[in-house]
Amino acid sequence: MSYSEIPPTDDLNGTRAVSPLEDNRTLQEILEANRAYAESFGDKARLTGAPRRRMAILTCMDARMDPARFSGLSEGDAHVIRNAGGRASDDAIRSLVVSCKLMGTTDWFVIHHSGCGMQSYTDEDIRHLLGLDDDHDHAEGTKWHHVKKSSHTASDIHWLTFTDLAQSIVEDVERIRQHPLVPPTVAIYGYIYHIHHGTLEPVAEANRIGAPRTPSPA
Ligand SMILES: [Zn+2]
């Protein structure tokens, strides 16, 4: 994610006038697009759940990134797991283990990106911002225009922010590699996606750690 280009909003408290569903433009646009998509659905009904290209991508939810486009995927090709930062959280690893053990993927890509919002702030910053209960505490000039404060924010959530982009990929590939349920034969690749160029850059150390290994004889 990146919050640097978010337009200002007066929606700082996360509230807005609730309109009837039929007046919700976002909803109507989605449903209209889906109708068009379904009309040309074709033979995709025959796809199986196991990814045809036997691959999975773990990446950030940043709206500027479309893994299907930047890596040439179509429906049925791959698992794509996304969260804030593309981090190897417990839940991301849960999905990867299912991807491999139940669905047969053999190649995993961990892709973080330049300009990621999770690199711009610390966990403490986020806890502080979410704990604010006064609009006046919202610092002028902050990039966090869309902060929706909550007095119920759990302070013990790990927000998985990071300071060094390449190192965050190394750490995540290592965490996945060392997980006891991840087979050593799975190849794990680490890449930086450059948000202003659309290019993928390998992270050598991550790829060294993520290289598949022949299982040792029992
Ligand atoms: Zn991001």
Boltz pocket constraint, residues with backbone or C-beta under 6 A from the ligand:
constraints:
  - pocket:
      binder: B
      contacts: [[A, 1], [A, 2], [A, 60], [A, 61], [A, 62], [A, 83], [A, 84], [A, 85], [A, 86], [A, 113], [A, 115], [A, 116], [A, 117], [A, 118]]
      max_distance: 6.0
